[in-house]
Amino acid sequence: DGGAAYFKDLFDRCAAMMARVQSMPQPVIAQVHGIATAAGCQPAATCARAAAAYCTRVGANGVTIGLSCATPMVALSRNIPRKQAFEMLTTGDFIEADRAVELGLVNHAVPLNELDSTAKSLADRIASKLGSAVKIGKQAFYEQLQMPVAQAYAYTGEVMVTNMLNPDTVEGIDAFIEKRPPDWSQ
């Protein structure tokens, strides 16, 4: 079969991993430095948050060797403006970390020696929130992106109702009103 079965298996496993990153209850944070190209760009674009060192270059440059970066295209085209994604995919040009921030591919560009602490800070800020709210919010975020606007509002309205009925959410709202830290059960 010329390797078709091998390649199909490889790309099926890669797609399953990217889907798993988005279906996990916790947001996954990418920490990127060096060159993140094609299959390195894809996980950075798939993760909910990303920090990159200034020395980072990101690209989908398969086209330079005659290969369309079709699977990295999925995450890339859902994270940055369409025209910029198409340009990256059809020229193979790399972008620097600052440009990746401008486009929304990564959240922060920092010196390499601050990359670990920046990623940890992002994780700590998320971890300090009510886990069930983060989980339901992450799931709703990715689900509603696939829906027409009216359906997305109906779906997210149901998510809000479910979230509002959570006793820990009630405690969080009460704590906010009473100007005190919440006493969550998590």
C-alpha positions in Angstrom: 0.0 0.0 0.0 3.0 2.3 -0.2 2.9 3.1 3.5 -0.8 4.3 3.5 -1.8 2.1 6.5 1.2 3.3 8.5 0.5 7.0 7.7 -3.2 6.6 8.4 -2.4 5.0 11.8 0.1 7.8 12.6 -2.3 10.6 11.8 -5.3 8.9 13.5 -3.2 8.6 16.7 -2.1 12.2 16.4 -5.7 13.4 15.9 -6.8 11.3 19.0 -4.1 12.9 21.1 -5.1 16.4 20.0 -8.8 15.6 20.7 -7.7 14.3 24.1 -5.9 17.6 24.9 -9.1 19.5 24.3 -11.4 17.0 26.0 -9.4 16.7 29.3 -11.2 18.6 32.1 -8.0 20.6 32.8 -6.7 23.3 30.4 -3.4 22.1 29.0 -0.6 24.7 28.8 2.0 24.6 26.1 5.5 25.7 26.9 7.3 26.4 23.6 10.8 27.2 22.7 13.2 26.7 19.8 11.4 25.8 16.6 7.8 24.6 16.6 7.1 23.5 13.1 4.2 21.5 11.7 3.7 18.7 14.3 5.3 21.1 16.9 3.0 24.0 15.9 -0.1 21.7 16.2 0.1 21.0 19.9 0.9 24.6 20.7 -2.2 25.7 18.8 -4.3 22.9 20.3 -3.5 23.7 23.9 -5.8 26.1 25.8 -2.9 28.4 26.7 0.7 28.8 25.5 3.8 30.6 26.6 6.7 30.9 24.2 10.3 32.0 24.7 11.3 35.0 22.5 13.7 32.7 20.7 10.8 30.6 19.4 9.9 30.3 15.8 6.6 28.8 14.8 5.6 27.5 11.4 3.7 25.1 9.3 6.4 24.7 6.7 5.6 21.3 5.2 4.8 23.0 2.0 8.5 23.7 1.5 9.1 20.0 1.1 5.9 19.4 -0.9 3.7 18.3 2.0 0.6 20.2 3.1 0.4 20.6 6.8 -3.2 19.5 6.8 -3.5 18.1 10.3 -1.7 21.1 12.0 -4.0 23.2 9.8 -7.0 22.2 12.0 -5.7 23.8 15.2 -3.9 26.6 13.5 -6.9 27.8 11.5 -9.0 27.7 14.7 -6.6 29.9 16.7 -5.4 32.6 14.4 -7.1 34.7 11.7 -7.9 32.8 8.5 -5.7 34.8 6.2 -2.6 34.5 8.4 -3.1 30.8 8.9 -3.5 30.3 5.1 -0.3 32.4 4.5 1.7 30.2 7.0 0.4 27.0 5.5 1.0 28.1 1.8 4.4 29.9 2.2 6.0 27.8 4.9 7.2 31.0 6.5 8.0 31.0 10.2 6.8 33.6 12.6 8.6 34.8 15.7 7.1 34.5 19.2 6.0 38.2 19.4 4.0 37.7 16.1 2.6 34.5 17.5 1.3 36.5 20.4 -0.2 39.2 18.1 -2.0 36.5 16.1 -3.3 34.7 19.2 -1.3 31.5 18.7 0.4 31.9 22.1 -0.6 34.0 25.1 2.8 35.2 26.2 6.3 35.7 24.8 9.0 35.9 27.5 12.7 35.5 27.8 13.8 31.9 27.9 14.8 32.1 31.5 11.2 33.1 32.4 9.4 30.5 30.4 9.1 27.9 33.2 7.9 30.5 35.7 5.4 32.0 33.2 3.9 28.6 32.4 3.7 27.7 36.1 2.1 31.1 36.8 -0.6 30.4 34.1 -1.2 26.9 35.7 -1.4 28.3 39.2 -3.9 31.0 38.2 -6.1 28.4 36.6 -5.6 25.9 39.5 -6.7 28.5 42.0 -10.2 28.6 40.5 -13.1 26.2 41.1 -12.1 23.0 39.3 -15.7 22.1 38.3 -16.2 25.6 36.8 -13.0 25.3 34.8 -14.0 21.9 33.6 -17.5 22.8 32.5 -16.2 26.1 31.0 -13.5 24.3 29.0 -16.0 21.7 27.7 -18.5 24.4 26.8 -15.9 26.6 25.1 -14.9 23.8 22.6 -18.4 22.6 22.1 -20.0 26.0 21.3 -17.2 26.8 18.8 -18.7 24.0 16.5 -22.3 25.4 16.7 -24.2 28.2 14.9 -24.6 31.2 17.2 -28.2 30.6 18.2 -27.5 27.0 19.1 -24.3 28.1 20.9 -26.4 30.5 23.1 -29.0 27.8 23.8 -26.3 25.3 24.7 -24.3 27.7 26.9 -27.5 28.8 28.6 -28.0 25.2 29.7 -24.3 25.1 30.8 -24.9 28.2 33.0 -28.0 26.7 34.6 -26.0 23.5 35.4 -23.1 25.5 36.8 -25.4 27.8 38.8 -26.9 24.8 40.6 -23.5 23.5 41.8 -23.2 24.1 45.6 -19.6 25.3 45.2 -20.7 27.9 42.7 -23.4 29.1 45.1 -20.6 29.3 47.8 -18.4 31.3 45.3 -21.2 33.8 44.6 -22.0 34.1 48.3 -18.4 34.7 49.1 -18.1 37.3 46.4 -21.1 39.2 47.8 -19.8 38.9 51.4 -16.3 39.9 50.3 -14.6 36.9 51.6 -12.6 34.0 50.1 -14.8 31.0 49.0 -14.9 27.8 51.1 -15.2 25.4 48.2 -15.4 21.6 48.8 -12.7 20.9 46.2 
